[in-house]
């Protein structure tokens, strides 16, 4: 077995181990949040956004296990949700200019997600065209 192959296997295993740790830690954090909501008998909008972030992180880990890659739009959506949660948590004590900055960040992230989704659509179209050409040549 070559040294490069050994390193590739080590990196492959390490990547999956880290993703499993992320999934377990996310489930643990979700459990803690649910217990806190039940014990306080209150559910705030920021709590729901936090649970949504946890669900998106689990979805990102799951997407990696299915496709061996993480779609770029998922971390962007997580960042948008985190900024939204931050605005909700701090809106009472924050200067309005800071809210505008955070909302601008959300707008920039939304534009980025849209551009990345267009890129994915173009890539899929290219693959379809290549496949069609290959079939015609065969």
C-alpha positions as CSV (number, residue, x, y, z in Angstrom):
1,X,0.0,0.0,0.0
2,X,1.5,3.4,-1.0
3,X,2.0,6.2,1.4
4,X,-0.3,8.5,-0.5
5,X,-3.1,5.9,-0.4
6,X,-2.6,5.5,3.3
7,X,-2.9,9.3,3.8
8,X,-6.0,9.4,1.6
9,X,-7.6,6.7,3.8
10,X,-6.6,8.5,7.0
11,X,-8.1,11.8,5.7
12,X,-11.3,10.0,4.5
13,X,-11.7,8.3,7.9
14,X,-10.9,11.5,9.8
15,X,-13.4,13.5,7.8
16,X,-16.2,11.0,8.5
17,X,-15.3,10.8,12.2
18,X,-15.4,14.6,12.5
19,X,-18.8,14.7,10.8
20,X,-20.1,12.0,13.1
21,X,-18.9,14.1,16.1
22,X,-20.7,17.1,14.6
23,X,-23.9,15.1,14.2
24,X,-23.8,13.7,17.7
25,X,-22.9,17.1,19.2
26,X,-25.8,18.7,17.3
27,X,-28.2,16.0,18.5
28,X,-27.0,16.6,22.1
29,X,-27.4,20.4,21.7
30,X,-30.9,19.8,20.4
31,X,-31.8,17.6,23.3
32,X,-30.5,20.2,25.8
33,X,-32.5,22.9,24.0
34,X,-35.7,20.8,24.1
35,X,-35.2,20.0,27.8
36,X,-34.7,23.8,28.5
37,X,-37.9,24.7,26.5
38,X,-39.9,22.0,28.3
39,X,-38.7,22.9,31.8
40,X,-39.3,26.7,31.2
41,X,-42.5,25.9,29.4
42,X,-41.8,28.7,26.9
43,X,-40.9,28.6,23.2
44,X,-39.6,31.8,21.7
45,X,-39.0,32.5,18.0
46,X,-35.3,32.5,18.6
47,X,-35.6,28.9,20.1
48,X,-37.3,27.8,16.8
49,X,-34.5,29.4,14.7
50,X,-31.9,27.6,16.9
51,X,-33.7,24.3,16.3
52,X,-33.9,25.1,12.6
53,X,-30.1,25.7,12.6
54,X,-29.6,22.3,14.3
55,X,-31.8,20.6,11.7
56,X,-29.8,22.3,8.8
57,X,-26.5,21.2,10.3
58,X,-27.8,17.6,10.5
59,X,-29.1,18.0,6.9
60,X,-25.6,19.1,5.8
61,X,-23.9,16.1,7.5
62,X,-26.5,13.8,5.9
63,X,-26.0,15.4,2.4
64,X,-22.3,14.8,2.8
65,X,-22.8,11.1,3.6
66,X,-25.2,10.7,0.6
67,X,-23.2,12.7,-2.1
68,X,-19.7,12.9,-0.6
69,X,-19.9,16.7,-0.9
70,X,-21.6,19.5,1.0
71,X,-23.7,21.8,-1.2
72,X,-22.4,25.3,-0.8
73,X,-25.9,26.7,-0.3
74,X,-26.5,24.8,3.0
75,X,-23.8,26.7,5.0
76,X,-25.1,29.9,3.4
77,X,-28.7,29.1,4.6
78,X,-27.4,28.3,8.1
79,X,-25.5,31.6,8.2
80,X,-28.7,33.5,7.1
81,X,-30.7,31.7,9.8
82,X,-28.0,32.5,12.4
83,X,-28.0,36.2,11.5
84,X,-31.8,36.3,11.6
85,X,-31.7,34.7,15.1
86,X,-29.1,37.2,16.2
87,X,-31.4,40.1,15.0
88,X,-34.3,38.6,17.0
89,X,-32.3,38.2,20.1
90,X,-30.6,41.6,20.1
91,X,-33.1,43.8,18.4
92,X,-34.3,45.4,21.6
93,X,-30.8,46.5,22.7
94,X,-29.2,47.1,19.3
95,X,-28.7,50.4,17.4
96,X,-30.7,50.5,14.3
97,X,-27.6,50.8,12.2
98,X,-26.4,47.4,13.5
99,X,-29.7,45.8,12.5
100,X,-29.3,47.3,9.0
101,X,-25.8,45.8,8.8
102,X,-27.0,42.4,9.9
103,X,-30.0,42.6,7.5
104,X,-27.5,43.6,4.7
105,X,-25.5,40.5,5.5
106,X,-28.6,38.4,5.1
107,X,-29.3,40.1,1.8
108,X,-25.7,39.4,0.6
109,X,-25.9,35.8,1.7
110,X,-29.3,35.4,0.0
111,X,-27.9,36.8,-3.3
112,X,-24.9,34.4,-2.9
113,X,-27.2,31.4,-2.4
114,X,-29.2,32.4,-5.5
115,X,-26.1,32.7,-7.6
116,X,-24.8,29.4,-6.4
117,X,-28.1,27.7,-7.2
118,X,-27.9,29.2,-10.7
119,X,-24.4,27.8,-11.0
120,X,-25.7,24.4,-10.0
121,X,-28.4,24.5,-12.6
122,X,-26.0,25.5,-15.3
123,X,-23.7,22.6,-14.2
124,X,-26.6,20.2,-14.4
125,X,-27.5,21.4,-17.9
126,X,-23.9,21.0,-19.0
127,X,-23.9,17.4,-17.7
128,X,-27.2,16.7,-19.6
129,X,-25.7,18.1,-22.8
130,X,-22.5,16.1,-22.5
131,X,-24.5,12.9,-21.8
132,X,-26.7,13.6,-24.8
133,X,-23.6,14.2,-27.0
134,X,-21.9,11.0,-25.7
135,X,-25.1,9.0,-26.4
136,X,-25.3,10.4,-29.9
137,X,-21.6,9.5,-30.6
138,X,-22.1,5.9,-29.3
